[in-house]
Amino acid sequence: MLFTGNLALFVLFAFTLLFPFAYIVFISIVKPEFTISFSMPKNVRKEEQTKCSLILNNKRKILYPNVKLTLNIKNPITKEQSVLKFDNSVLPKGSVKNSFDFKSSFCGTVSFSVESIKVYDLFGIAFRKIECKKCDYITVLPEIFTTDFSSEYFDSNNFDELETEKIGNDLYNISYMREYQKGDSIKRIHHKLSSKLDELIVKQGVENEQKKARIVFDSFLNKELTAKQADKKAEEFISKCFAFVENNVKLEILVYINGKITTFEIETEDDLYSAVPEILKVEFVVGKSVFN
């Protein structure tokens, strides 16, 4: 027997009111399980538009008619932030691809993160929040330009300090003597010993000084810079690092990432190319520098 009249309205009202909460209780029992993955390039150039995808995977054999999530996009160098919201209906053991375009005018290692998703009932009234932390990155490559090799650039107003370290006078730095050979530098001739032995003797040994630079990438902490200014500062820093490496200076770069100071040891250009995406993840602390 079908319900009619006021009784039918009452039953419909009760169903509409109770169903969302019954659904939330149900999915709490079955424990929804989702995973998130990204499809995006690791590196792009400035102003290069690229297609990206966020894929939501349902690991259960249950239909979820209304799943919402928020994608947070952040460039720590320029402090740009944006938010994308997605609504999905996910089939049992199914996946949903959410496509979006990405393009940036400024360099930096841009993070794409999802903290949680919300599973709603059919009417979109009640929901259950599910932790589903996932983060991926795209590095917008800085433009590297030719710059003069000078330590004056690294002062307290730019990128903290430059240091030159000397190796101690250990046994490996003691010079030894040998006969002069064609091609030896005249500067290495030991004149006193050569005159005594009546033949040319040269000094040969390990140089007792090794150039090292310790630089801190925290130039923007006490400054209010526009995105364009911050982008320029970052490119100047990376370009100067390449100038140091080209001049056989060993670099130690200190950066504040994920709540701690991270150190990069740079000896070759390959080392620097590998480190650039991580260096550009630098975090900024308002006010006082974390290195003070």
Summary of the structure (lengths in Angstrom):
residues: 292
radius of gyration: 31.0
end to end distance: 79.3
largest distance: 126.2
contacts: 799
relative contact order: 0.13
helix: 25%
strand: 36%
